[in-house]
Amino acid sequence: MEDGNTYEDLRNMREQQIKHVATDHSELNHFHDHLIGQVVHRALEKVKKEWGPPPSPFSFFLMGSGGRFEQALWSDQDHGIVYEMPSNEAHDYFLKLGKEISDGLHSVGYEYCDGNVMASNPLWCKSIEEWKRQLENWMEDESFEAIRHLLIFIDARVLVGRESYIKDLKHVIHTQIVESPFLLKRMLNNTMRLQKGIGVFGQLLVETHGSHTGEINLKQTALFPYVNAVRLLAMKDGVMKTSTLSRLDSLSDEMSRFKHHDYKDKFRQLLQFRLVYGKQENYEAVHYVTIDSLPKEQKKELKEMMKTGIELYNDTTKTIEKGCS
């Protein structure tokens, strides 16, 4: 795979080559990793020319669907930076690098994060010690936002730099969960607002107004029950892995072997389903499927995948609540 020297070259490469991996979830995500990694290296070279080499070792990490290796054809940005040595120089340097990376990714085709979860934001660009204090503050905070930030960070996966930094930071969270299981209950409460995709009569619930009328949001109704449930179970077991499938592989044997296999099988099918039937024109549309255009068999398949996700989420809720009673 040849790489260009500019963001425009990388954007052209994306447009030319993504169609070759657009129907295989694993290949697509390896392609995203490669492309984002190239942007980070280009950004670092640009910043070096103006500001010199990095004043400290660092890690650039992905979160969100990128951190979980679950990106669709189009994706927005969720990323951060952790660096070793705290100083004013390092603070300014890595924020500069974070902004260059964010702008570079946008140029290549990755939308800016609506929630500003990007390394250009000081909240997501800190030294190791500053990150530890921030994580401790989030865990002590009772607010919805603080817990949401923790859940976002738990999906962090290093793409460039030292993996040990993120491992050490996650250990801070896992230690607290062992000491205070009620943190898991607060995280469960944070993820309970799931959008229903199946009605009381077994019908698929589509959007009824706006630009996505007649469509269903796979991300909200189908993927999130799996993602949110398995993340909580992984945290309960101290699992550091980030993808939903690898987390399922690493969980303890609380769930039956049949259920474990079924959850993995259905989630893998769901990722592939999104690639095949999801709209492909832009980031906003990529999670939507037009229900009337689906063959009868695919509608049935989608319902089964969604029902299994809700079952997993309900089982997880009982497990977490039991552990906190």
Residue, then its C-alpha position, 0 to 999 in steps of 0.5 A: m500500500e503506497d502512501g502519499n506525502t500530504y493529507e490530500d494524498l492520503r484522502n485520495m488514497r482513502e477514496q481509491q482503496i476503501k472500496h476494496v475493503a468496504t465489505d469486510h469488517s476486519e479489513l476495513n478497520h485495519f485500513h482505518d488504522h493504517l490511514i489514521g496512523q499515516v495522518v499521525h505521522r504526517a502531523l508529527e513531521k509537520v509539528k517537528k519542523e516548527w517546534g522540534p522533536p517531542p519533548s517527551p515520549f507519548s502515546f496517541f490513542l483512539m476511543g469510540s468505535g476506533g478504539r473498539f476496532e468497530q468503525a463503519l465505512w465513515s467515521d468521526q474522530d475520538h482520540g487523545i494523547v498521553y505524554e510522560m513528562p509534565s511541563n509547560e513546553a510539553h503541554d503546548y507541544f502536544l496540544k499543537l500536535g493534537k490540533e494538527i492531527s485533528d485537522g489532518l484527519h478532517s482533511v482526509g475524511y474523518e468528521y470532527c467529534d461533536g463532543n470534542v473528544m479529540a487530542s486538540n482538547p486539553l481534557w483529552c491531552k495530558s501527562i500521565e500524572e494529570w491523566k491519573r488525577q483526572l480519572e480519579n476525579w471522574m470516578e469520585d464525581e457523581s455527574f452523568e458527564a464524568i461517568r460518560h467520560l470514564l466509559i469513553f476512556i475505557d475504550a482507549r486503544v493505543l495506535v502510535g506510541r507506548e501501550s504501557y501508558i494506557k494500560d497503567l491508566k486503565h489499571v487505576i479504574h480497574t483498581q477502583i472498581v474492585e474496591s468499590p463495585f458501586l462504580l459499575k452500577r453508576m456506569l450501568n445507570n449511565t448506559m440505560r438510555l437505549q433507543k428501542g428498535i422493536g415494538v411491543f408487536g415485534q415490529l421494527l421501529v423506524e424514524t417517523h420524521g426528519s431526513h431519516t424517516g422510514e429508516i432505523n439507526l443500527k448504532q443506537t438500536a442494535l449495536f449499543p446494547y452489545v457494546n455497552a453490556v460487554r464493556l461493563l462485563a469486561m470492566k467487572d472482570g478486569v479485561m483490558k481489551t477494547s473490541t466487543l468481540s475480544r472482550l467477549d472472548s476474555l470474559s469469565d464463564e458466568m454466561s453459558r457457552f451457548k449464550h456466549h457463542d450466540y452473542k459473538d455470532k450475532f454481533r459479528q453478523l451485525l457489524q457485517f450487516r451494517l456494511v452491506y445494508g447501511k447507507q454509504e454516502n456520508y458519516e451521518a447516514v452510515h448507521y441508517v438502514t431503510i427498512d422497506s428496502l430490506p428483503k423479508e429474510q434480512k428484516k427477520e435477521l435484523k430482529e433476531m440480532m436486536k433481540t439477542g442484544i437486548e437479552l445480553y443487556n438485560d442479563t448484564t443489568k442483572t449481573i451488575e445489580k446483583g454484584c452491588s446488592 
